[in-house]
C-alpha cells in the first residue's frame, strides 16, 4: 500500500492522484476550488458531447463553431453565477 493512496484520514482512496496539480487555493482562496472544478467538469462534458456530435455527423456539426464557443461561455457564466451569487443566498443541506 503506497502513501499516495491514503487520504487525510489515512483511509485507502481508490482515486489516483492527478498527473497535473494547479494550486489556486493560495491565490484565489479555498472557497473557489470547487467552482473551478465544476467549470472544468461542465466544459469537459460539453466538449465531449461536441466531439461525439462531430463524429456522428461531420457534415452537420463541426468542432469549433461560433455557437459552440458561445455555449461554452454561457456555461462558464452560469456555473460562476451559481457559485458566486446563488450559493451565497441559498445553501442546500
Secondary structure, 3 states (H helix, E strand, C coil): CCHHHECCCCCECCCCCCCCCCCCCCCCCHHHHHHHHHHHHHHHHHHHHHHHHHHHCCCCCCCCCHHHHHHHHHHHHHHHHHHHHHHHHCCCC
